[in-house]
Amino acid sequence: MSRKVLIVEDNPEIAKLVSLHLKDLDCEVALAADGLRGLDEARAQRYDLIILDLMLPGLEGLELCRCLRAETDYTPILMLTAKSSEVDRVVGLEIGADDYLTKPFSISELLARVKAIFRRVDALVADRSEAPRRLNLGAMTIDVEKRTVTVAGQPVDLTTKEFDLLLQFAEHPGRVYSRQQLLDLVWGSGHIGYEHTVNSHINRLRGKIETNPAEPGYVLTVWGVGYKFNDRLAAG
C-alpha cells in the first residue's frame, strides 16, 4: 500500500536522500524547503506522515507542528532536529510530534521509525473500526469517529495527544497504566525518560474535563503505579 509523505527540510541533500529511501518503501513523497510552504502543502492535501525539520526558514518546525495540531485532521509527525537539548525534544513531544530523530541519524533508523509509525496508525485504525463510535461515561461523551468530547453537554477543546490519551483510558476503564506504558501507547516507543510529558498532559487533561482537578473523577491516580480511568463509570 502506497503512503504519502511530506518532507519539510531546508537541506536539499538530506531531503533528497530521505526521499529516495522512502520511495523504496513505496511512498509518494512531496518536498517543501521552508516552514510556510510546508504548512501550505500539509493543508492542501492529506498525508500519511510529515517528516519535519526543527530549524526551518519562514516558519520554524515547532511552530509548524503547533499549527498542524490545531487542525481537525490528524497526521503523524516525525521531527528531525540538529539540537541535542532535551528541552527541544520535550517541547516537540508536548505540542504533538509523534517521534523525533536527532541529526545526524542513520537512514536505517529513520526507516525503522517511519515503519513503526505506520504500524501504529494501522493498529489504531483497526482498533477504532471495532470500537463503538460513541462512549458514554458519566457526564462525559466521547465521539470516537469525530474525535470530540463533551462533559455535561459542553464541548471540551482537547489537543490531539490529550484526546488520544483520554481515549486510551476511556476504552479500557479500570486498567492501570504506568507512565512508560502510556508513552509507548500514545506517543510510541523510544521515549524512555520522558514520563514527565505524560504527567503534564494528564494535568492539562484534568483541567479540561474534571469539575475539580484536585479531586478527579475520571482519570484517577494509582499511587506508586500510574493512572487509570474510573471503572465505576459505566460505558453506554
N, C-alpha and C positions, 0 to 999 in steps of 0.2 A: 504494500500500500504506500503510495507516494505521499510525502508530507511536505508542507510548505513552510519554509524557514526564512525569516528576515534577519539579516546580519547588519547591525548598526555599528560600524567600525571605521574610524578615520584613517587607519593604517592600511593602505591598499594591499600590501604584501600579506598581512595577516588575513584580511578579508578574502583575498583570492585563495590562499592556502586552505582556510576553513571551508570556503565554498566548494572547492574541488573534492575534499574528503566527504562533505555532506552529500554531494551528488553521488558518491559511491554507495551511500545509504538509500539511494533512490529518493532524495529530497529535491524539491524545486526550490531554488534559492534566489532571493532578491537582496540587493545591497543598497545601503544608504551610508553616506560618508560623513553625515553630521546629524546632530540630535533633532533638529527641526524637520529635516527630510525624513528621518526615521519615524518621527511621530506622525507625519502626514501619511507615510506609507502604511504604518500599522493601522491607521484609521481607515485607509482606503479599501482594504480587503482583510479577510481573516487569515491568520497564520496559525500553524500548529506549534510554533516555537519562535521566540525572538531571542537572538544572541546579542547582548547589549554591552558595549564597552562603557566603562565608567567615565573616562575622560574624553569628552566629545566637544567639538566646536558647535556654536549655535545654541545648543541646549545640552547640559550635562546629563550623563546617564541616569543619575539618581533622580533628577527632576523629570526626565522622560519616563522612568519607571513609575514615579508617583502619578504622573498624568494618566498613564495606561491603567493603573489600578483604580483610578476614579471612573473608568469606563464601565459600562454594563457587561460587555463581553470579556471573558477571561482568556488570556493567552499566557502559557508558561513563559517565564523569562529566565535565561541563563546569563548571569552577569559576569563580564570579564573586567578585571581590574589590575592595573600595574601597581597599585598600592598594597603594601603588606600590612597596613594598620588594621587591627581588629575592629576599630571603630567603623571604618568604611564598610567592612563586610557585614557588621551587625546592622548598620543603617540600611544597607541594601536588603537584608532579610526582613527588617522591620517594616519597610514600605512595600514589600510584596514580591521581591525576587525569589524564585523557586530554588535556585542553586547559584553557585559562583565558582569561578576559577581565577587564580592569581597568576598573572603573567610573570615569567614565561611558563607556558604549560606545554605538555606533550599532546600531540594530536590523538594518541590512543586514549588518554584520559578524557579529553574533550568528547570524543565519540562515545566513550563509556557513559559519561554523564548525560549526553543527549539521548542515548538509548534508554537510560534509566528514567528520564523524564517522560519519554514516550510510553514506556511501560506503565508508569504511574497514572498517566492520563487515560490509557486504555482500561486500566483496572477501575478507575473512578467511573468511567462511562458505563462499564459493565455493572458495577455496583448500583449506580443510580438507576439503571434500566430496570433493576429488580426491586428497588426501594419504592415505598409509597410516595406519591407525588406531594403529599402534604402530611406533616407531622403536627399533631395537636398535643401539647404538653403543658398542662395547667393553663395559664393565661397566654401562653406562647403558641404561635402558629408559624411553622416553617414551610414555605413552599419550595420544595427541592428543585423543581424544574426552573422556576422563575428566580430562584436564589433570593427570595425576600423573606423577611421576618417581621412579625407584628407581635407586640405584647399588649394585652388588654385592648386590642383593636387598633393600637397606634403603631405606625411603621417605625422600624428601627434601622438606622443607616449604619451598615457594617462594611468594613473593608473586606477584600477578597479573603485574606487569611483569617480574619475574625469569623467570617461566615463558615469557611472550611473547618475551623476549629470547633465552632458551635455544632456544626452538622456531625462531625466525628463523635462528639459527646452524645448528641441527641439520638443518633441512630443506634447507640449502644448504652442505654441508661443503666446505671449501676456498675458498669465496667470501670475499674480503676486503671488510670494511665499514669505512668511516670512521665516526667518532663522529657526524657530522652525518647520515649515511645511516641509522644506527641510530635516531637521534632521529626522523627522518621516518617510518621504517617501523614503529617500535614505539610511539612517543609521538604521532606525527602531525606534520605540517608546522607551522611557526610558532614553533619553539623554538630559533631561531638564538642561539648564545651560551651554551647550557646543556649543552655537551658534558661538563662535569664530572658531570652527572647520570648519563650513560652510564658513566663511569669508576666511580662509586660503586656502581652496580648490578652491574657486572661484578665488582668486588672482592667484593661480598657473594655473588654467584652462585658465584664460585670458592671462597669459603669454605665453601659448602654441598656442592659437587659434586666438588671436587678432593681427592685424597689429600694433596697438598702444594700449597696455593695459590701458594706461591712458585715452584713449577715445574709449571705447569698442563699437563694432558694433553688437556683437552677444548677450552676456549676459549683460543686462542693469541693472543699479541700480535704484530702485524706492525709492527715499529718504523718510525715515521715515517709510517705509513698508518692503522692501526686494529687490527681484530681479525678472526679467522676461527675456524671450528670445524675441529678436526683432521681432515683428509680421509683420514688413514690408518686411521680407524675406520670399518669397513665397515658400512653400514646393512643391517639384516636385514629 
